[in-house]
Amino acid sequence: MKKFTYSTLMLVALGGAFLAGCKSSKDKAPKGETEVVVPCSGPDFFTSNKFFRANSIGQSQDQVTSKKKALANARAELAASIQTTVKAVTDNYTNSREMNNKEEVEERFEQLNREIVDQKLTGLKTICEKLMKSEDGSYKTYIAIELSADDLVASYNEKMSKDDRLKIDYDYEKFKETFEKEMDKMSNK
């Protein structure tokens, strides 16, 4: 019994040392480099199939200006992401619907996209905000924002239902399905 306990204890100790060795070599940065941890960033702040997300940093000698810069940059990044996704949705949707007036429909979608993005960005939600003061006395604001994909689709539905030219060819369920496929692609990146 004593030998079994000693052998078992040795195996556990060796296994623990091996795992600790693997972990520490994996977590170490290459020589001459230091890992930088950026607040309000990382996987928890990536776009998912339910939310468009963006994050940014703003720096200024003035605290309020650093926040304004961070928010403006994040909003611009979010708007660009939405526009890219909606462009892909529009292309896929109009192709799948095989509309005769494809060019006009795409043009109308682009116009609606700009209107809706401008309108919806006022309703975005801040999901992380960190204010730091640097040694030089300047302020850095780290910020992450999000916008609900469902709210965005609802806005498109509302606008498209009111557009007489689009209403003829518009199928909400097909548009939503196409939109959700694009959002799933973004989640899997």
N, C-alpha and C positions, 0 to 999 in steps of 0.2 A: 504494500500500500504506500509505503514511504517513497519507493522508487517511482511509482505511478504519479504521485503528487509532485515530486521533484521534476519529472519529465514533462508533465503537463504545464507546470509553472514555467519551465524553460521555453517551451513552445509558445506559450502566451507572451512571454517577455520578448522573444525573438520576433514574433509576429508584430507586436506593438512597435518594436524598434524599426522593423522594416517599413511598416505603414507610416511611421513618423518621418523616416528618411525620405520616403516617396513624396509625402506631403510638403516637406520643407523644400525639397529641390524643385517641386512644381510651383510653389508660391514665391520663390526667389526671383527677383528681377535679374536680367543679365548684368554682368559686371559693368559698372559705370552708369547704370540707369536706375531710376527710382520711379515706382508706380505712382501715378497721379490719380487721386480719387476726386472726381468732380461731383459736387453736390447736385442733386436734382437731375441726374442722368443715369443711364444704365437700363437694363431690361425692364424695370418697373415703369419706365417712362417712354417706352417704344410704342408706336402705333400698333393697335390690336384690331381685331375684327369688330370691336364695339366702339372704339375711340380713335380719333386722329390725335396724335400727341406731338409736341415739339418742345425743345428746351434750348436755353441760350444763357449767355453771360453778358452783363453790362458793367462797365467800369467808368467811374467818374470821381472827381473831387467832391461832388455833391451827391448825397445819399439818394435823393429823389431822382436825379438824372440817371444814376446807375440803374435804378429800377425801370425807368422809362426806356432806356436803351435795351435792357434785357427783354422787356416785354415787346418792344417793337421788333427786335430780331426774331423772337420766338413766334410772333404773329406772322411775320413774313415767311418764315420757314413752314408754319402750319398752312398758310394760304397756298404756298407753292405745292405742298404735298397734296392738298385737297384738289387743286386744279389739275395736277398730274393724274390723280386717281379718277376724277370725273371725266377727264379727256379719254382715258382708257375705257371707262364705262360707256361713254357716249359712242365711241368708235365701235365697241362690241355690240352695244344695244342697237344702233342703227344698222349694222351689218346683219345682225340676227333677225331684225324686223324686215329687211330688204325693202326699204322705203324708196319710192320713186323719186322723191324730192330730198334725197340723202344730204346733199350739200346745204340746202336751206335748213334742214333739221339740225345738222351739226352746227351751223352758224347760230341758230336760235339757242341751242344748248349752251354754246360758249358764252353768249350774252347773258343767259340766265345764270350760268355758273359764276360769272363776275358779280352779278347782283346779289346772289345768294351768299357767296363767300364774304362779300363786304358786309352784308346784313348779319350773318351768323357769327362773324368774328367778334361782334359786340357782346355775344352771349357765351363766350368761352369761359372755361373754369380754370383757375390756377390750382394746380395739384401739388406744387412744391415751390417754396420760396425761401432762400437763405441769403442773408446779408452778412458780408464779411468786411472787415476794415483791414487794409494792408498796412505794412510797416511805414510806407510813405504817406499815410494819411488818406489815401483814396479809398473809395468804397467799391465793392464788387457785389453785384446781385446775381444770384443763380436762380433761374426760374424755369418751371415746366408747366405747360398748359395743355388742356385737352378740349376736344369738341366731340360731342356724341354723334356717331355715324347715323343712328336712327333719327335724331333731330334733323340732320342734314338731308336725309332721304325724304323726310316728311316735308321739309321746306321745298325740295324739288317737286314733289308731288303737288303741293299747293300751287306753286308758280306755273307748272306745266299744265295743270288742269284749267288754269285761267287763260292760257295762251291759245287763241282760236286756231292758229295754224298747227300747233303741236298737238292739240287735243284730238285731232282727227286720227293721228297715227300713234298716239301715246298709250302704252299699256303699263300701268303702274306695277303690276306684279312682275312683269318681265324686266322692267327697269330695276326694281328692287332686287330681284334675283341676280341680275348682272352686277349690280353694285356690291352685293354681299360676296360674290365670287372674287371681285377685286380686293375687297377688304380682307378676305381669307388669305389671298396671296401675300398681302402686306404683313399679316400676322406670322406667316411662315418664313419670313426672311430672317 
